[in-house]
Amino acid sequence: MNALITKTKSALSAAALFAFGAAMAGLGLAAVSLLAIFALVAIGAAILTTPFLAITQPTEEDTAAAA
């Protein structure tokens, strides 16, 4: 009877440890995914704002009009 209780405790302990490990792995993947989403948003914002922030190069017409 004592061996049965010991085996049951061991099995439940292993199952609990596996469930805890799976939960921690899920949290880790969620954190990495969140960082990846933030990176994609930053890249998207940079791509969308690039045309508005482009530095215009002066042309010959601009220099002639300024002089």
MODELLER restraints for C-alpha pairs under 7 A, 6 or more apart:
rsr = mdl.restraints
at = mdl.atoms
